[in-house]
């Protein structure tokens, strides 16, 4: 994060993905040009996806929403739960887990790694 006069610029970087944001479009453009003079950048426009997270920006309402629906769908597919119906409480109410609920053999580990539900169900 940098302050230039009254303006603020934020640059986030993860491996080869980066996002510029700030209070001044002119300042963002200047810094993009500065960095692009040293490193080749590809400007993909406003952010829609970042690290598997969908970014939904509503300028009129001044909101930004983040969604991991793709990640959730992948987890459901991994555990064979793509056809399940939504449930308001997706866990057993008032259950207390302990170390005894953990797998104790390789066979139990293999079985439990394929199913997210506890063995006692």
ZIHUGI-V275607 format. One record per backbone hydrogen bond with DSSP energy under -0.5 kcal/mol. NH is the residue of the N-H (numbers start at 0). CO is the residue of the C=O. E is the energy in kcal/mol with one decimal. If there is no record, write none. Layout:
NH,CO,E  NH,CO,E
This chain:
1,8,-2.8  3,1,-0.5  3,6,-2.4  4,2,-0.5  6,3,-2.0  8,1,-2.9  9,20,-3.8  11,18,-2.5  13,16,-3.0  15,13,-0.6  16,13,-2.7  18,11,-2.1  20,9,-2.4  22,7,-2.1  23,7,-0.5  27,23,-2.2  28,24,-2.6  29,25,-2.3  30,26,-2.3  31,27,-2.4  32,28,-2.3  33,29,-2.3  34,30,-2.6  35,31,-2.6  36,32,-1.3  37,34,-1.3  38,34,-2.9  42,40,-0.5  43,41,-0.8  49,52,-2.3  52,49,-1.8  53,51,-0.5  53,66,-2.8  54,47,-3.1  55,53,-0.6  55,64,-3.0  56,54,-0.6  57,55,-0.5  57,62,-2.6  58,56,-0.6  61,57,-1.0  62,57,-2.1  64,55,-3.2  66,53,-2.3  71,67,-2.4  72,68,-2.6  73,69,-1.9  74,70,-2.1  75,71,-2.6  76,72,-2.3  77,73,-2.3  78,74,-1.8  79,76,-1.3  80,75,-3.6  83,80,-1.3  92,90,-0.6  94,91,-1.2  96,94,-0.5  100,97,-1.7  101,98,-1.7  108,104,-2.2  109,105,-2.5  110,106,-2.5  111,107,-2.9  112,108,-2.0  113,109,-0.6  113,110,-0.9  114,111,-0.7  120,117,-1.4
